[in-house]
Amino acid sequence: MEPDTRAQWREKLHTIIFEADTRAGQWFDIGLLVAILLSVAAVCLETVPSIEKAYGPTLVLIEWVCTILFTIEYVLRLVSVRRPWKYALSFYGIIDLISFLPSYIAPWFGSAKSFAVVRAFRLLRVFRIMKLFHMTRESEVLATAVWRARSKIVVFLTVVLITVTIAGTAMYEVERIGSAGVTSQFTSIPQSIYWAVVTMTTVGYGDVVPKTALGKLVSALVILIGYSLIIVPTGFVSAELVDAKRTQSVSNQTCPYCMAEGHLKDAVYCRRCGKPL
């Protein structure tokens, strides 16, 4: 194959696989979405004993067909980009590799079910299909808002960690001193911090509960603090979402050099590496 013909073939393949502006690209994304959902469903059903007993061979067949398709797709993605190693080391490149690699190495460990959690990472590939439904701009805005709010979120989580540590330590001391003759469920400070986390998040498993009146007062305060803190991260992200909205529309183009997405419709060069699109 001549160099010019090879370059044209690779460019066409890149358009079909990484973009959704053409009919072929749309059908490719639809087929990829069906394969992802089908493979995850098969992995989930394999863990149900009654279904696995009745339809085990069929589920295994579906799993291997999807694995082969994902393998072919991964190879085609490497072939269609200018810098294969850049794609292979990218976030989606690693996710694509994880999507089929466990099926090949599972037989060496005796059971494929132990890799069910790893193969569930295939669901992350659904984010690729957003461009098919013209959600690229929305996902870009959301990602920008979360990134801009990262400092506030880190400060908030630090405050929460300090609060649950103080509350857990206080509850441990209160229950240890005040529950004379009664076995306290707060046997250690880590156990008490676990209780504080569960209580502050309003989950309330009930496996660890205070027995003393003072302990119940501390518990009520922790619950009220938890309700007050729930809305804080939402406010951070919401404020950044308002600022992150852009009036310019985003295309479905993916840079063949650095794999960056979210380019403007009239963009000629990549917004990240500056290479021509």
C-alpha positions in Angstrom: 0.0 0.0 0.0 1.4 3.4 -1.0 2.1 6.0 1.7 -0.6 8.4 0.5 -3.2 5.6 0.3 -2.1 4.4 3.7 -2.5 7.8 5.2 -5.9 8.3 3.7 -7.0 4.9 5.0 -5.8 5.7 8.5 -7.5 9.1 8.5 -10.8 7.5 7.4 -10.4 4.8 10.1 -9.7 7.5 12.7 -12.8 9.4 11.7 -15.0 6.3 12.0 -13.6 5.1 15.4 -13.0 8.4 17.2 -15.6 10.7 15.9 -19.4 10.6 15.4 -19.9 13.1 12.6 -20.4 10.5 9.9 -23.0 7.7 9.5 -20.3 5.1 9.8 -19.0 6.6 13.0 -22.5 6.7 14.5 -23.0 3.0 13.7 -19.7 2.2 15.1 -20.5 3.9 18.4 -23.9 2.2 18.5 -22.3 -1.2 18.0 -19.8 -0.4 20.7 -22.5 0.7 23.1 -24.4 -2.6 22.5 -21.3 -4.7 23.0 -20.4 -2.9 26.3 -23.9 -3.3 27.8 -24.1 -6.9 26.6 -20.7 -7.9 28.0 -21.4 -6.3 31.4 -24.8 -7.9 31.5 -23.2 -11.3 30.8 -20.6 -10.8 33.5 -23.3 -9.9 36.1 -25.6 -12.8 35.2 -22.7 -15.2 35.5 -22.6 -14.5 39.2 -26.2 -15.6 39.7 -26.0 -19.4 40.5 -29.4 -20.4 38.9 -28.8 -18.4 35.7 -25.2 -19.6 35.4 -26.3 -23.2 35.8 -28.9 -22.9 33.1 -27.2 -20.5 30.6 -23.5 -20.8 31.6 -22.2 -21.8 28.1 -24.2 -19.1 26.4 -23.0 -16.4 28.8 -19.4 -17.5 28.3 -19.8 -17.4 24.5 -21.2 -13.9 24.7 -18.3 -12.8 26.9 -15.7 -14.2 24.5 -17.4 -12.7 21.4 -17.4 -9.3 23.1 -13.8 -9.8 24.2 -12.7 -10.5 20.7 -14.6 -7.5 19.4 -13.0 -5.3 22.0 -9.5 -6.7 21.1 -10.0 -5.9 17.5 -11.3 -2.4 18.3 -8.3 -1.8 20.5 -5.9 -2.8 17.7 -7.8 -0.6 15.2 -7.5 2.4 17.6 -3.8 1.9 17.9 -3.4 1.7 14.1 -5.6 4.7 13.4 -3.7 7.2 15.6 -0.5 9.0 14.8 1.1 8.2 18.2 -0.1 4.7 19.4 1.9 4.9 22.6 0.1 8.2 23.5 -3.3 6.5 23.1 -2.2 3.4 24.9 -1.1 5.4 28.0 -4.1 7.7 28.0 -7.0 7.2 30.4 -9.3 5.7 27.7 -6.5 3.6 26.3 -5.9 1.9 29.7 -9.7 1.4 30.1 -9.9 -0.1 26.6 -7.0 -2.5 27.5 -8.7 -3.5 30.8 -11.9 -4.2 29.0 -10.6 -7.3 27.3 -7.3 -8.2 29.1 -9.0 -10.0 32.1 -10.7 -12.5 29.9 -7.4 -13.7 28.6 -5.6 -13.9 31.9 -8.5 -15.3 34.0 -8.0 -18.9 33.0 -4.5 -18.8 34.4 -6.0 -18.0 37.8 -8.6 -20.8 37.8 -11.8 -18.6 37.9 -13.0 -15.9 35.7 -15.5 -14.7 38.3 -12.8 -13.1 40.3 -12.2 -10.6 37.5 -15.9 -9.6 37.3 -15.2 -6.3 39.1 -12.3 -5.5 36.7 -14.4 -6.2 33.7 -17.1 -3.9 35.0 -14.7 -1.1 34.2 -16.1 -1.5 30.6 -18.9 0.8 31.7 -16.5 3.7 31.8 -16.2 3.3 28.0 -19.8 4.5 27.8 -18.4 8.0 28.2 -17.0 7.6 24.7 -20.6 7.3 23.4 -21.5 10.8 24.7 -20.4 12.3 21.4 -22.9 10.1 19.6 -25.7 11.8 21.5 -24.1 15.3 21.3 -23.2 15.4 25.0 -19.6 16.3 24.5 -20.2 20.0 25.4 -22.1 19.0 28.6 -19.5 16.6 29.8 -16.8 19.1 29.1 -18.6 21.8 31.1 -19.2 19.4 34.0 -15.6 18.2 34.0 -14.4 21.8 34.0 -16.7 22.8 36.9 -15.5 19.9 39.1 -11.9 20.6 38.3 -12.2 24.3 39.2 -14.0 23.4 42.5 -11.3 20.9 43.4 -9.6 23.2 46.0 -12.9 23.8 47.8 -13.8 20.1 47.7 -10.4 19.2 49.3 -10.9 21.8 52.0 -14.4 20.5 52.6 -13.2 16.9 52.9 -10.5 18.0 55.3 -13.1 19.6 57.5 -15.2 16.5 57.4 -12.3 14.2 58.3 -11.4 16.5 61.2 -15.0 16.5 62.4 -15.5 12.8 62.3 -12.2 12.2 64.1 -13.2 14.6 66.9 -16.7 13.2 67.1 -15.5 9.6 67.1 -12.9 10.3 69.8 -15.4 12.2 71.9 -18.0 9.4 71.6 -15.4 6.8 72.6 -14.5 8.7 75.8 -18.2 9.4 76.6 -19.3 5.9 76.2 -16.3 4.4 77.9 -16.7 6.5 81.0 -20.5 6.8 81.2 -21.5 3.2 80.5 -20.6 1.7 83.9 -21.6 -1.9 84.1 -22.7 -1.9 80.4 -20.4 -3.2 77.7 -19.7 -0.3 75.3 -19.9 -0.9 71.6 -17.3 1.8 71.1 -14.4 -0.5 71.7 -11.7 1.7 70.0 -11.3 5.2 68.5 -11.2 3.8 64.9 -14.4 1.9 65.6 -15.9 5.2 66.9 -14.7 7.1 63.9 -16.4 4.5 61.7 -19.6 5.2 63.6 -19.1 9.0 63.1 -18.7 8.6 59.4 -21.8 6.3 59.1 -23.8 8.7 61.3 -22.7 12.0 59.7 -23.6 10.6 56.2 -27.1 9.8 57.6 -26.6 6.1 56.6 -27.1 4.8 60.1 -26.5 1.1 60.0 -27.4 0.7 63.6 -24.6 -1.9 64.3 -23.0 0.6 66.7 -25.2 2.8 68.9 -24.6 4.9 72.0 -26.1 3.7 75.4 -25.6 6.8 77.5 -27.7 10.0 77.5 -24.6 12.1 76.8 -23.6 9.7 73.9 -27.1 10.1 72.4 -26.7 13.9 72.6 -23.4 13.7 70.7 -25.0 11.4 68.2 -27.9 13.9 67.6 -25.3 16.7 67.1 -23.4 14.6 64.6 -26.5 13.9 62.6 -27.5 17.6 62.5 -24.0 18.5 61.3 -24.2 15.8 58.7 -27.4 17.2 57.3 -25.8 20.7 57.2 -22.8 19.5 55.3 -24.5 17.4 52.7 -25.4 20.4 50.5 -22.0 22.1 50.6 -20.3 20.2 47.7 -23.3 20.6 45.6 -23.1 24.4 46.0 -19.4 24.4 45.0 -20.0 22.5 41.8 -23.2 24.4 40.9 -21.4 27.7 41.2 -18.6 26.6 39.0 -21.1 25.2 36.5 -22.6 28.6 36.0 -19.1 30.1 35.3 -18.0 27.2 33.1 -20.8 27.5 30.6 -19.6 28.5 27.2 -21.6 30.0 24.4 -19.5 28.4 21.7 -20.4 24.9 20.5 -18.0 21.9 20.7 -17.4 19.4 17.9 -16.9 15.6 18.1 -13.3 15.8 16.7 -10.5 13.9 18.5 -6.9 15.0 17.9 -5.1 12.1 16.2 -1.8 13.1 18.0 -2.7 13.7 21.7 -6.3 12.2 21.7 -7.7 15.5 23.1 -11.4 16.1 22.7 -13.8 19.1 23.1 -12.6 21.2 20.2 -14.7 24.1 18.9 -16.5 23.5 15.6 -14.4 25.9 13.7 -11.1 24.8 15.3 -8.3 23.9 12.8 -5.6 23.0 15.3 -5.7 21.0 18.5 -6.4 23.0 21.7 -3.8 21.0 23.6 -0.9 20.1 21.4 -1.4 22.6 18.5 -1.3 19.9 15.8 -3.7 20.2 12.8 -7.0 18.4 13.2 
